[in-house]
């Protein structure tokens, strides 16, 4: 689309700068900041996965943290209750998260817009309720702790904050590459066509239901990857991973960063993670701040940071 | 049998509260296409404001009135100052209400603290009705009756008055309604304020039993959404049926399988969506 002109020339240098920073900086940072960067890249995967839905397909999901949380619970339950190994837990987490997305997709893929919003939110809360109340399996409010730390991975040492960060960064780069391929592929272009005008795509002969459904499942799969990483990063899982506040933080990451850009949501994730941790040193009123950021974003930067300085899409 | 009757009455009590809360949500949705995440916050603010007033004046009636008026005004201002500029941008409106929901949630924690409380049941409604082996609190029956009255009132307004006709016209098609001379902007503000006030009223009515506690807003919200999803967005009749379905299922679910209490809502929602994606009485 030709409307993107102003500010575009800054994008590539900025991306290179961010990438170089993510790659080079950790050895020079304190463990605290390496931890924050690890959070940024993991939640960056999650935010990008939601961007597939919100930005590219035009399906605003308010329950997306559910897949993230369920995959994390999958890892937690497999690796503690069943003492499964690393790869089994990862495969299990991925399978349960993606499987759930495939199941929920059947329910939500017939509806669009605000209906989609409401139903995904209700489904997300169903998952939250399950994690909160199904105490024998999920540990209820206490969650599941004692997920074994990652010691080695494919023969390389992965213990400690910096090696784990690079593992996370590798997974992040892999996911970002895959998602970029996805949105640039004919499949991804069809999704954007559906976002712009679904009836027209349908009359051109595209199976728009199937495209919407598959994009939902893909987004669920990438969210599961993020959930698995998050479970290993924290060593525990709890219902807060998939409550409405989590889903709305996630939604804000995408909107604040700039939907339909993939890079934007990562920046949004970075902004939210850093803001949250920096502000927690001064105040316990994080939700208040989050709410205000929400309102300010909608009022003054509804296109997101990454799209600032570019003309609005009609 | 006694167990069954008692649980059914409890389910009706939940349904009564859900109807009060969801009717405002569904009307706001119908008129403005707003997915109001802050609706649970109105419910929460209602209980908290009523609690503050009722403890000062020792009158639940005064607390109810003040809560309904204040929360209604908050809803009106929110619509007028923030939501109106995003008319016909459902996503921006939703995010705006999300921002407000987070602000309200934290503000309530800041002002009232996190300690749970319950409102005092008025003296004349204390005690229980006893028919044979069935014992049921008068207050719960009172709430069911009040919700029924509100329901009848809303129905009369919606079906038999000029304002109701305008609301229905706007639900059907806001643009054509505006073209026929209906002031959709003003109507929207009114409907949103009434919806907020009804949610607050529901909160106060539930207050002596469910009370107020941190996190009540987001706990209720999915229930209200499921009511609207099942009943169909924008339909009062749908809200009534949805409230009864959700109230019953939630109540029996909690009594029979407490671990899966939220999960029990999943089945009716999926069933309705599979058969009729717009809900029982929703329009496409």
Interface residues (C-beta under 8 A of the other chain):
Chain A: X60 X62 X107 X110 X111 X113 X114 X115 X117 X118 X119 X121 X122 X123 X125 X126 X128 X129 X130 X132 X133 X134 X135 X136 X243 X244 X245 X248 X251 X252 X255 X285 X286 X287 X288 X290 X291 X292 X293 X294 X295 X297 X298 X302
Chain B: X29 X33 X35 X37 X82 X86 X90 X91 X92 X94 X95 X96 X98 X99 X100 X101 X102 X103 X104 X105 X106 X107 X109 X110 X218 X221 X222 X225 X226 X228 X229 X233 X258 X259 X260 X261 X262 X263 X265 X266 X269 X270 X273 X274 X277 X278
